[in-house]
Structures are given as C-alpha cells and as structure tokens.
Amino acid sequence: MIRYLTPHIARTRSLIIRGYYAMVHATLLLFCTPSPTLQHLEIDSIGDLVHLPDDFLGQQAPSLRSISFTGTHPTFGSHLPLPSLVEFKLYLPEGASPFRLGTLFRFFSGCPLLRKIYINSEDTPQDITLDQVISLESLEELDYICSPVGRILPFLRLPRLKRLRVSSSFGSGQMKKLTDLLPYGGHVLLAGATKMVYHSNKRSEEVELYGKGTEVSFTVFRTTEDNTPIDWIFDETCIPFGQIEALTVGGSIATDSPINVLSFKNLRILQMAHWNTEFTGEFFRPLHPNPGAEVPCQSLREIQFTYWESLESLVSLVRERKRAGHQLGLVCLSSAYGFDEDLMEELKEHVGEVRIAG
C-alpha cells in the first residue's frame, strides 16, 4: 500500500510515520525522491533506533518547516539543506545509540529561520564539546535536556533567544557554575528578569527567571545523596537579584537558603511555599529590622503564605516591621484551614489587609 503513496511525496505537505522499528525502517527506504512541498515531518520509532537513509527525501526538502524525531537517529549533514526549517524536536529514549550533539548544532547553523529546538536524550550524547562559537541568529526557544549538559551551551550565540530551559544531571564533585551552563554571552538573557522562582529538595535545585519577554529555567539533578551546595545560586553577576520584583521560594526539606534575600532591593511580592517551619524562620530572619538600622527590603508590599505551621514566624516578622515603621499592605493565605485563630487576629492587626484564597 505504501508503495502506491510514495510517488506522491512530491506534492505532499505532511508526512507522519509511526510504528515499530522494522516497519518504520522499511517505510523510510521508500521515500527517496525529492519532496519540494513537504512542510512537516514526524517519525516515531518504537523499539530499536532508526537511522535515516542517506537518500531520504532525495536530500531535497526546501519547504520543510518542522521536524519531530522520536527514536530516530538524526544523520543530517551539510548535503541536506533545510532553508525553511523553523522547529526541530528530538527525543532519544534510554538505550539509544549516542548521537553527535556538536555535529547537530553545526548543522543548525545552516538553518537561517530556525526558531525552536527541543532535545531530550536520556543517554549521554557524543561530541558534546565545541571549539568555536556557533551563531543561531533566529533561535527564540531552546529546550535542552541531556545528561550531562556538556560544554556546548557556552559556545552558542543566541541573540534573539527568549526562552531557555536547561535540565542536567551532575554527580558528586561535578557541580558547575551558572556561567558554565549559559550560552555565549548568556548573562544578557537574565538582564530583564523581574520574577524568580527557587525550589529545592534532596535531589535537585531549580531556578526560574521570567520577565520582559524572557523566560530562563535551570534545573540541576544530583546523582548522589550528598548535600553539596550548587554555587551558581550565589552568583549575582548572572542572576540580577536587585531588579527582581517577585520571588517564590518553595521546596520540601529544611536546607540552608542559598539566596541572600537582602540582595533583592526592589522586592515587592514574596511567596513562601516551603513546607518547613525551620526553613521559614531562617529565611525571614534577615527581613527583621535591627534597632537603629534601615528596614531591609523597604519595597516589600505583599507576602503570599502557604504553610500553617509557620504562621508564627510570619506574625513575628510583620509585627516587628510595623513597629519599625514599615507595614505590609497585603498578606495572602492559601486557605483559613489549620491557621491558629489567635495568630490570625494578631496578623490582621499588623497588616493592611489579610486575604484568604479559596
């Protein structure tokens, strides 16, 4: 049946091939003629990894705009120009043979309209280093999930990038600085961020920054049970704490906060979603006013609060700040359930408004 379809590839706009390895492999061999009108290509192979034939599509697909590979080894080279490519997705499951990541990014440099790249490899790719800067002038979104993240990102020049997501695994003794994960000149990406989210648990650290059309997300998964801090959280040269206006702190275990809250000079909204009394008290401590000193973070106007067992720490904070002449305008609680009534009444005395969500 497929043999009757292949002659029509010359006027086909979308080609989707899904199935088990043997069927997908046999089908790809049949599409060996140029496809000048093809705009969307999707290949999903179940089982063994499928390699694209050398003569796939006759090495001519000038209108191809989007590519999605699952379990398919990308073997594109300079002999297959894709001048119209806008979006590229690649997912290689665990056990797939390694692909050459550096070669792939060099190929991307020949795609002048490429705006989105998504790469997810559960195994370590080959060729993960570059010896020269690669410019992807039109790229706007880069979603990169590999283990390890390697040395490719610092060699990328991405002048129009608006969304960057990096997820990587590090073993003991391999903790990296943030600058080791950023693309070439990547600190510019963070310059417009006004919102920050920090989350921690035993196995990962995550920082997300948003603002002014830019979204940057970094996740580091630890492969050991040690509690070695990840020092890039401290790097204020890459994370512009001073311009952050909204900060969310979340997590599920007690850890020493790696964030110096006093660096947030323009902080207006603080959301505490950390389910731990000890952590909340430690995090709030620098926000308490000292006698004769300036009230820290004077721009703070709103606190959003989740964990009912830590309400005493919050009441203590707002009480002391009000006595020092700085009253919070609003405290939002996730719900009234579980909060001590006496503490709730005291909270209302020291805050302009207490709002209960839900």
C-alpha positions as CSV (number, residue, x, y, z in Angstrom):
1,M,0.0,0.0,0.0
2,I,2.8,2.4,0.9
3,R,4.4,1.8,-2.5
4,Y,1.4,3.5,-4.1
5,L,1.8,6.5,-1.9
6,T,5.5,7.2,-2.3
7,P,5.2,8.6,-5.9
8,H,3.0,11.4,-4.5
9,I,5.6,12.7,-2.0
10,A,6.5,15.4,-4.5
11,R,3.2,17.2,-3.7
12,T,2.8,16.1,0.0
13,R,2.7,18.7,2.8
14,S,2.8,16.5,5.9
15,L,4.5,13.1,6.4
16,I,4.0,11.2,9.7
17,I,5.5,7.7,10.2
18,R,4.8,5.9,13.4
19,G,5.3,2.2,14.3
20,Y,7.8,-0.5,15.3
21,Y,11.4,-0.3,14.2
22,A,11.1,-2.8,11.3
23,M,8.1,-1.1,9.7
24,V,9.5,2.4,10.1
25,H,12.8,1.3,8.7
26,A,11.2,-0.3,5.7
27,T,9.0,2.7,5.1
28,L,11.8,5.3,5.2
29,L,13.6,3.4,2.4
30,L,10.7,4.0,0.1
31,F,10.8,7.8,0.4
32,C,13.9,8.5,-1.7
33,T,12.7,11.2,-4.1
34,P,12.7,15.0,-3.6
35,S,9.8,16.5,-1.7
36,P,9.6,20.2,-2.7
37,T,6.3,20.8,-0.9
38,L,6.8,18.9,2.3
39,Q,6.4,21.2,5.4
40,H,6.0,18.8,8.3
41,L,7.9,15.6,9.1
42,E,7.3,13.3,12.1
43,I,9.0,10.0,12.6
44,D,8.2,7.9,15.8
45,S,10.0,4.6,16.1
46,I,9.2,2.0,18.8
47,G,12.0,-0.4,19.8
48,D,15.4,-0.1,18.1
49,L,16.8,3.2,16.9
50,V,16.1,4.0,13.3
51,H,18.7,5.7,11.1
52,L,17.6,8.0,8.3
53,P,18.7,6.6,4.9
54,D,21.4,8.5,3.1
55,D,19.0,9.2,0.2
56,F,15.9,10.0,2.4
57,L,13.7,12.5,0.5
58,G,16.3,12.7,-2.2
59,Q,18.3,15.1,0.0
60,Q,15.9,17.8,-1.1
61,A,13.2,19.2,1.2
62,P,13.4,23.0,0.7
63,S,10.0,23.8,2.2
64,L,10.3,21.6,5.4
65,R,9.4,23.7,8.4
66,S,9.1,21.3,11.3
67,I,10.8,18.1,12.2
68,S,10.0,15.7,15.1
69,F,12.1,12.6,15.7
70,T,11.4,10.0,18.5
71,G,13.8,7.1,18.5
72,T,15.2,8.2,15.2
73,H,18.9,8.9,14.8
74,P,19.4,12.3,13.0
75,T,22.0,11.9,10.3
76,F,21.6,15.3,8.6
77,G,24.7,16.7,7.1
78,S,25.6,19.8,5.0
79,H,24.4,17.9,1.9
80,L,20.8,18.3,3.1
81,P,20.0,22.0,3.3
82,L,16.8,23.0,5.1
83,P,16.4,26.7,4.4
84,S,12.8,26.8,5.7
85,L,13.2,24.8,9.0
86,V,11.6,26.6,11.9
87,E,11.2,23.9,14.6
88,F,13.2,20.8,15.5
89,K,12.4,18.2,18.1
90,L,14.4,15.2,19.1
91,Y,13.7,12.6,21.8
92,L,16.0,9.6,22.2
93,P,15.0,7.1,24.9
94,E,17.3,5.3,27.2
95,G,19.4,2.7,25.4
96,A,19.5,4.5,22.1
97,S,22.9,4.7,20.5
98,P,24.7,8.0,21.1
99,F,24.2,10.8,18.6
100,R,26.7,13.6,17.8
101,L,25.3,16.7,19.5
102,G,28.1,19.0,18.3
103,T,27.6,17.9,14.7
104,L,23.8,18.5,15.0
105,F,24.3,22.1,16.3
106,R,26.7,22.8,13.5
107,F,24.0,21.7,11.1
108,F,21.6,24.0,12.8
109,S,23.8,27.0,11.9
110,G,22.8,26.4,8.3
111,C,19.1,26.9,9.1
112,P,18.5,30.6,8.9
113,L,14.9,30.6,10.0
114,L,15.2,28.1,12.9
115,R,13.3,29.4,16.0
116,K,12.7,26.4,18.2
117,I,14.9,23.5,19.3
118,Y,13.9,20.7,21.7
119,I,16.4,18.0,22.5
120,N,15.8,15.3,25.1
121,S,18.3,12.5,25.4
122,E,18.3,10.0,28.3
123,D,21.8,8.8,27.4
124,T,25.0,10.8,27.1
125,P,25.4,12.1,23.6
126,Q,28.8,12.0,21.8
127,D,30.6,15.1,20.5
128,I,29.4,17.3,23.3
129,T,32.1,19.9,23.0
130,L,32.7,22.7,20.5
131,D,35.9,24.5,19.6
132,Q,34.2,27.6,18.1
133,V,31.2,29.8,18.7
134,I,28.1,28.8,16.7
135,S,25.6,31.5,15.9
136,L,21.9,30.7,15.7
137,E,20.7,34.1,14.8
138,S,16.9,33.4,14.6
139,L,16.6,31.0,17.5
140,E,13.9,32.0,20.1
141,E,13.4,28.8,22.2
142,L,15.9,26.3,23.4
143,D,14.8,23.3,25.5
144,Y,17.8,21.2,26.3
145,I,17.5,18.1,28.5
146,C,20.7,16.0,28.5
147,S,23.0,14.2,30.9
148,P,25.5,15.8,31.2
149,V,24.8,19.2,29.7
150,G,28.4,19.2,28.4
151,R,30.3,22.2,27.0
152,I,28.0,23.0,24.0
153,L,25.8,25.7,25.6
154,P,28.7,28.2,26.4
155,F,29.7,28.2,22.7
156,L,26.3,29.2,21.3
157,R,25.5,32.7,20.3
158,L,21.7,33.2,20.6
159,P,21.0,36.9,20.1
160,R,17.2,36.5,19.8
161,L,16.6,33.8,22.4
162,K,13.5,34.4,24.6
163,R,13.1,31.0,26.3
164,L,15.9,28.8,27.6
165,R,15.3,25.6,29.6
166,V,18.3,23.6,30.8
167,S,17.9,20.3,32.8
168,S,21.0,18.4,33.6
169,S,22.4,15.7,36.0
170,F,25.7,16.2,37.9
171,G,27.5,13.6,40.0
172,S,29.5,14.3,43.1
173,G,32.3,16.7,42.6
174,Q,30.9,17.9,39.3
175,M,28.8,20.9,40.4
176,K,29.0,23.7,37.9
177,K,28.8,27.5,38.0
178,L,25.9,29.1,36.2
179,T,28.3,30.6,33.7
180,D,29.2,27.1,32.6
181,L,25.6,26.4,31.5
182,L,24.8,29.7,29.8
183,P,25.2,30.2,26.1
184,Y,27.7,32.6,24.7
185,G,27.1,36.0,26.4
186,G,24.1,34.4,28.1
187,H,24.1,36.7,31.1
188,V,22.2,39.1,28.8
189,L,19.3,36.7,28.9
190,L,18.8,37.4,32.6
191,A,19.0,41.1,32.4
192,G,15.3,41.7,32.0
193,A,14.0,39.2,34.6
194,T,11.6,40.6,37.2
195,K,10.3,37.3,38.7
196,M,12.3,34.5,40.2
197,V,11.3,31.0,41.5
198,Y,13.6,29.0,43.6
199,H,12.8,25.4,44.6
200,S,15.0,22.8,46.4
201,N,14.8,19.2,47.6
202,K,17.3,16.4,48.2
203,R,17.8,15.6,44.6
204,S,17.6,18.8,42.7
205,E,17.9,22.6,42.7
206,E,15.8,24.7,40.3
207,V,15.8,28.4,39.5
208,E,13.4,30.0,37.0
209,L,13.5,33.7,36.0
210,Y,10.9,35.5,33.9
211,G,10.3,39.0,32.7
212,K,10.1,41.3,29.7
213,G,9.7,38.6,27.1
214,T,12.4,36.4,28.6
215,E,12.0,33.0,30.3
216,V,15.0,31.2,31.7
217,S,14.8,27.9,33.6
218,F,17.7,25.9,35.1
219,T,17.3,22.5,36.8
220,V,20.2,20.5,38.2
221,F,19.5,16.9,39.3
222,R,22.0,15.5,41.8
223,T,23.1,11.9,41.2
224,T,24.3,11.4,44.7
225,E,22.8,11.9,48.1
226,D,25.4,14.5,49.3
227,N,24.2,18.0,50.1
228,T,27.0,19.9,48.4
229,P,25.6,23.4,47.6
230,I,25.4,24.4,44.0
231,D,27.4,27.6,43.9
232,W,25.8,29.2,40.9
233,I,22.8,30.1,43.0
234,F,25.1,32.6,44.7
235,D,26.3,34.2,41.5
236,E,24.8,37.7,41.5
237,T,26.7,38.5,38.3
238,C,24.4,36.2,36.4
239,I,21.2,36.5,38.5
240,P,20.1,40.1,38.8
241,F,18.7,39.9,42.3
242,G,18.5,43.7,42.6
243,Q,15.8,44.0,39.9
244,I,13.7,41.0,40.9
245,E,10.2,42.2,42.0
246,A,8.5,38.9,42.7
247,L,10.2,36.0,44.5
248,T,8.8,32.5,45.1
249,V,10.6,30.1,47.4
250,G,9.5,26.5,47.5
251,G,10.6,23.1,48.5
252,S,10.0,20.2,50.8
253,I,13.0,19.9,53.1
254,A,15.0,22.1,55.5
255,T,18.1,23.4,53.8
256,D,20.2,26.5,54.3
257,S,18.8,29.1,52.0
258,P,21.4,29.8,49.3
259,I,19.6,33.1,48.5
260,N,20.6,36.3,50.3
261,V,17.2,37.9,50.5
262,L,18.8,41.3,51.3
263,S,20.1,41.4,47.7
264,F,16.5,41.8,46.4
265,K,16.5,45.6,46.7
266,N,13.3,46.0,44.6
267,L,11.3,43.0,46.0
268,R,7.6,43.7,46.1
269,I,6.0,40.3,46.4
270,L,7.3,37.3,48.4
271,Q,5.6,34.0,48.1
272,M,6.6,31.3,50.6
273,A,5.7,27.8,49.7
274,H,8.3,26.0,51.7
275,W,6.7,23.4,53.9
276,N,9.1,23.6,56.8
277,T,8.9,25.7,59.9
278,E,12.7,25.9,60.5
279,F,13.3,27.0,56.9
280,T,10.7,29.7,57.0
281,G,12.1,31.2,60.2
282,E,15.7,31.2,58.8
283,F,14.6,32.8,55.6
284,F,12.6,35.5,57.3
285,R,15.3,36.4,59.8
286,P,17.2,38.9,57.5
287,L,13.9,40.7,56.9
288,H,13.5,41.6,60.6
289,P,14.6,45.2,61.3
290,N,17.5,45.9,63.5
291,P,17.5,48.8,66.1
292,G,18.8,52.0,64.5
293,A,19.2,50.5,61.1
294,E,17.2,50.8,57.9
295,V,14.3,48.4,57.5
296,P,15.5,45.8,54.9
297,C,13.7,45.4,51.6
298,Q,11.6,48.5,52.1
299,S,9.8,47.9,48.8
300,L,8.2,44.7,50.1
301,R,4.4,45.1,50.0
302,E,2.9,41.6,49.8
303,I,3.6,38.2,51.2
304,Q,1.8,35.1,50.0
305,F,1.9,32.3,52.5
306,T,1.2,28.6,52.4
307,Y,2.3,26.6,55.4
308,W,0.1,27.0,58.5
309,E,2.7,25.6,61.0
310,S,5.0,28.5,60.1
311,L,2.4,31.3,60.7
312,E,4.1,32.3,64.0
313,S,7.3,33.2,62.0
314,L,5.2,35.4,59.7
315,V,3.4,37.2,62.5
316,S,6.6,37.9,64.2
317,L,8.0,39.4,61.0
318,V,5.1,41.7,60.2
319,R,4.8,42.8,63.9
320,E,8.4,43.9,64.1
321,R,8.4,45.6,60.7
322,K,5.3,47.6,61.6
323,R,6.9,48.8,64.9
324,A,9.9,49.9,62.8
325,G,7.5,52.0,60.6
326,H,7.1,49.6,57.6
327,Q,3.6,48.0,57.4
328,L,2.9,45.4,54.8
329,G,-0.1,46.2,52.6
330,L,-1.3,42.6,52.0
331,V,-0.8,39.1,53.2
332,C,-2.5,36.3,51.2
333,L,-3.1,32.9,52.8
334,S,-3.7,29.8,50.8
335,S,-6.7,29.0,53.0
336,A,-8.0,29.5,56.5
337,Y,-7.8,25.9,57.4
338,G,-5.2,25.0,60.0
339,F,-4.2,28.5,61.0
340,D,-4.4,29.4,64.7
341,E,-7.2,31.9,65.4
342,D,-5.2,34.0,67.9
343,L,-2.3,34.3,65.4
344,M,-4.7,35.2,62.6
345,E,-6.1,38.0,64.7
346,E,-2.7,39.3,65.5
347,L,-1.7,39.1,61.9
348,K,-4.7,41.3,61.0
349,E,-3.5,43.9,63.5
350,H,-0.2,44.4,61.8
351,V,-1.0,44.2,58.1
352,G,-3.1,46.5,55.9
353,E,-5.2,43.6,54.6
354,V,-5.3,39.8,55.1
355,R,-6.8,37.9,52.1
356,I,-7.7,34.2,52.2
357,A,-7.7,32.4,48.8
358,G,-10.1,29.6,48.0
